[in-house]
Amino acid sequence: MSKTGEAIRQCFFDSIDDAAQLLRLFDFLPNTYLYVKDIDGRFVAMNDEQMQLKDVKHQRELWGKTDLDLHSLHWGRLYQQEDRKVMESGRELPDQIWLVSTADGSLGTFCSSKIPVRGRDGKVIGIAGVMYRIDQSQRAASVDDPIKMATDLIAARYDEPLEITDIAEQVGLSTSQLNRRFRAMFQMPPSEYLQRVRVHEASRRLADGDRAISEIALGCGFYDQAHLTRTFRRWMGMTPREFRRLSM
């Protein structure tokens, strides 16, 4: 009796000596970041792009480490919370947008998808995730591309009282055109992108020093400390003071 397609498939995968060898294929995909974590959130596999994103020379430097070892306390906890959501529900979590610091310190916009990884008994034993940079094609775009001009402008002038109408005018688009094209590329309007950049920079300064929060607020483009606090709580779920205490 001939085997069914499902039986052939199962026989093949059961015969693989080391399933991790299949991950090697991801090293040939440019701008694609793959990682696998166990049930305790420890990295057990990743591709070369992910290794370079974390600024290490060999994968073994990341094996066994968690997000709390690699990121600030707050960001590490956010990543772990999302991982637990996937593992506890046993469901995939596709197309989540994250602003992530890259190895050179710049801020990249990534689309992340995670799936639960199950053992032979069907129980979840970890997660696998893949990311790609939404702004990768935009980074290689012509210097005259209005969306590239807009993100470059935000990166250079987020600490100024920058308005979306100003950005639109400077890149040669109407406000509605800028909003529409920004949403198509980043899945968020430029106003949200600007807020996230400012909050991300504020969180870095809060964690890295003891400057007054009012000074950080003005240095990151907020009107005052109260404005920073409202915006920070919206995106981070806590006040700047609470964030600083947790990051110490």
C-alpha positions in Angstrom: 0.0 0.0 0.0 1.5 3.3 -1.0 2.1 6.0 1.5 0.0 9.1 1.7 1.5 12.5 1.2 1.2 13.2 4.9 3.0 9.9 5.8 5.8 10.7 3.3 6.2 14.1 4.9 6.2 12.8 8.4 8.7 10.1 7.5 11.1 12.6 6.0 11.0 15.0 9.0 11.4 12.1 11.5 14.5 11.0 9.7 16.3 14.4 9.9 19.3 14.2 12.2 19.2 17.8 13.3 16.2 20.0 12.4 18.3 23.1 13.2 20.1 22.5 9.9 17.1 23.8 8.1 17.6 27.2 9.7 20.8 27.6 7.7 18.5 28.5 4.7 17.7 31.8 6.5 21.3 32.9 6.2 20.8 33.3 2.5 17.8 35.6 2.9 18.9 39.3 3.1 17.4 41.6 5.6 15.5 38.7 7.3 16.0 38.0 11.0 15.2 34.6 12.5 15.4 33.4 16.1 14.2 30.5 18.2 13.7 30.6 22.0 12.9 27.8 24.5 10.1 27.8 26.9 12.1 30.0 29.3 12.8 32.6 26.7 16.4 31.6 26.1 17.8 32.0 22.6 18.7 28.6 21.2 19.1 29.4 17.5 19.2 32.4 15.1 20.5 33.3 11.7 23.4 35.4 10.8 21.3 38.6 10.3 19.9 38.3 13.8 23.5 37.7 15.1 24.7 40.9 13.4 21.6 42.9 14.7 22.8 42.0 18.2 26.3 42.9 17.4 28.0 39.6 18.2 30.6 37.7 16.2 29.2 34.2 16.8 25.8 32.7 17.5 27.1 30.9 20.6 27.4 34.3 22.3 23.6 34.5 22.3 22.8 30.9 23.1 21.2 30.7 26.5 20.7 34.4 26.9 17.3 36.1 27.3 15.9 39.4 26.2 16.7 40.8 29.6 20.3 40.0 29.0 20.3 41.8 25.7 18.0 44.8 26.2 17.1 47.4 28.8 14.8 46.1 31.5 11.6 47.6 30.1 12.2 46.6 26.5 13.3 43.1 27.5 10.1 42.7 29.5 7.9 43.8 26.6 9.5 41.3 24.3 9.1 38.6 26.9 5.4 39.5 27.5 4.7 39.1 23.8 6.6 35.7 23.8 4.5 34.5 26.7 1.3 35.5 24.9 2.3 33.3 22.0 3.3 30.3 24.1 0.4 30.5 26.5 -2.2 30.8 23.8 -0.5 28.4 21.4 -1.4 30.8 18.6 0.6 32.7 16.0 1.1 36.4 16.3 1.8 37.9 12.9 2.7 41.4 11.7 3.6 43.2 14.9 5.3 46.6 14.3 8.3 47.4 16.5 10.9 50.2 16.5 14.2 48.5 17.4 17.7 49.9 18.0 20.1 48.3 15.5 23.8 47.5 16.1 24.9 51.0 14.9 22.5 52.7 17.3 20.0 53.8 14.6 16.3 53.1 15.0 14.8 50.6 12.5 11.1 49.8 11.9 10.5 46.1 11.9 7.6 43.8 11.2 7.7 40.8 13.5 5.8 37.5 13.4 6.0 34.7 16.0 4.7 31.1 16.1 4.7 28.6 19.0 7.1 25.7 18.7 5.7 22.3 19.8 7.4 19.2 21.0 6.6 15.6 19.9 3.9 15.4 22.5 2.2 18.5 21.1 3.1 20.8 24.1 4.5 24.2 23.4 8.3 24.2 24.1 9.2 27.6 22.8 8.7 30.1 20.1 10.2 30.9 16.7 10.2 34.4 15.3 11.0 36.2 12.1 11.4 39.9 11.4 12.1 42.1 8.4 12.8 45.7 8.2 9.8 47.6 6.8 12.1 50.5 6.0 14.8 48.4 4.2 13.6 49.2 0.7 12.9 52.8 1.8 16.5 53.1 3.1 17.8 52.2 -0.4 15.4 54.5 -2.1 16.4 57.6 -4.0 17.3 60.6 -1.8 14.4 62.3 -3.5 11.8 59.8 -2.2 9.4 61.8 0.0 9.0 59.1 2.6 12.7 58.6 3.0 13.0 62.3 3.2 10.3 62.4 5.9 12.0 59.6 8.1 15.4 61.3 7.7 13.9 64.6 8.8 12.3 63.0 11.8 15.5 61.2 12.7 17.5 64.5 12.5 14.9 66.9 14.0 12.7 64.9 16.5 14.1 67.1 19.2 12.6 70.2 17.6 8.9 71.4 17.7 8.3 69.5 14.5 4.8 69.4 13.1 3.4 66.9 10.5 2.3 69.8 8.3 6.0 71.1 8.4 7.2 67.6 7.3 4.7 67.3 4.5 5.6 70.7 3.2 9.3 70.0 3.2 9.0 66.7 1.4 6.6 68.1 -1.2 3.4 66.3 -0.2 0.1 67.3 1.2 -0.6 66.2 4.8 -3.1 63.6 3.5 -0.7 62.3 1.0 2.0 62.0 3.6 -0.3 60.2 6.0 -1.5 57.8 3.3 1.9 56.9 2.0 3.4 56.6 5.5 0.6 54.2 6.6 1.2 52.1 3.5 4.8 51.6 4.3 5.0 51.7 8.1 1.4 50.7 9.1 1.2 53.9 11.2 0.7 57.6 10.5 3.8 59.9 10.6 2.5 61.5 13.9 2.7 58.1 15.6 6.1 57.4 14.1 7.4 60.7 15.4 6.0 60.1 18.9 7.6 56.6 19.0 10.9 58.0 18.0 10.7 60.7 20.7 9.6 58.2 23.4 12.3 55.7 22.3 15.0 58.4 22.7 13.6 59.6 26.0 13.7 56.0 27.3 17.3 55.6 26.3 18.2 58.9 28.1 16.2 57.9 31.2 18.1 54.6 31.4 21.5 55.9 30.6 21.9 58.8 33.0 20.6 61.0 35.8 19.6 64.1 33.8 16.4 65.8 35.0 13.3 64.5 33.4 12.3 68.0 32.5 15.6 68.4 30.6 15.1 65.1 28.8 11.6 66.2 27.8 12.8 69.3 26.1 15.8 67.5 24.6 13.4 65.0 22.9 11.0 67.4 21.4 8.3 67.5 24.0 6.7 70.8 25.1 7.5 70.1 28.8 7.7 67.3 31.4 3.9 66.9 31.5 3.7 66.4 27.8 6.5 63.7 28.0 4.7 62.0 30.9 1.4 61.8 29.1 3.0 60.5 25.9 5.4 58.2 27.6 2.6 56.6 29.7 0.6 56.0 26.5 3.3 54.1 24.7 5.2 52.5 27.6 2.5 51.9 30.2 4.3 53.8 32.9 5.6 57.3 33.7 9.2 58.3 32.9 10.0 58.2 36.6 8.7 54.7 37.0 10.7 53.7 33.9 13.9 55.1 35.3 13.4 53.3 38.6 12.9 50.0 36.8 15.9 50.6 34.6 18.4 51.2 37.4 
